[in-house]
């Protein structure tokens, strides 16, 4: 049974998130991972004699009981967040995510299992530093596509073309099946976060790239992956890690490895190019990217603002400042 090492209360929470709220398997696993980490830390500090000589990673999650879950205090959570900051060097976003997971767990337990208080309720979330997304310029994007060479040329070209033109998440691209593509290649049905579906239109570059890849795609694909669009040489659906690896490889071949780019930053690149060069309305961009909240999409408008500021700073007259003359009255 999946997550069978979790105490029953946590198992009920994970089941609720997956089956009732429809969270994706990846999201549920992230909940599980964060909760497991928290309670391993808790056990290590709650029973120091029992776990003497053991690292937190060596403690079995199955040692945690429902009673341990019920007895958590806000002090335990504060100490855990401090540990993740000081010992693990977790940044604000990672700590905020872990706190959100714990808060969600106890909100569920309070509503369903007569737990009086949510110990995470009054804990303020770590403030995330607002930073503009990293992205490739238009010229760098062309450089990346031009650098793709065999082997697997058609497949990798199609993958990177979809990233740069459609702004897909890596999990979304990995999940594309033939049955998701319109028969006339107008667009693709994408399954995003929370199993929410959206329709992404394909431009000529995407259509041609996909058709070119399909013409050389391996035959005799294993039954469970027979409908997968992108497959490996072993005739399995490409998974997220493999796609991440091949993108890093292609970035390096293009001489762009020093840009600290990632697969997700190709999504930022697509959004930035659509907004800046395609003059795409931010509300349209929100739907293309599958954002729930417009405020998430508006970060790409800040990218444009940054460029305007940079342009102003680089004006050749920007360094000429007024002279300081002494006023005659000062003599």
Buried (B, 14 or more C-beta within 10 A) or exposed (E): EEBEBBBEBBBBBBEBBBEEEEBBEEBBBBBBEBBBBBBBBBBBBBEEEEBEEEEBEEBEBEBBBBEBBBEBEBEBBBBBBEBBBEEEEBEEEBBBBBBBBBBBBBBBBBEEBEBEEBBBEEBEBBEEEEEEBBBBEEEBBEBBBEBBEEEBEBBBBBBBBBBBBBBBBBBBBBBBBEEBBEEEBEBBBBBBBEEEEBEBEBEEBBBBBBEBBBEEBEEEBEEEBEEBBBBBEEBBBBBBEBBBEBBBEBBEBBEBEEBEBBBBBBBBBBBBBBBBEEEBEBEEBBEBBBBEEEEEBEBBEEBEEEEEEEEEEEEEEEEEEEEEEEEEEEE
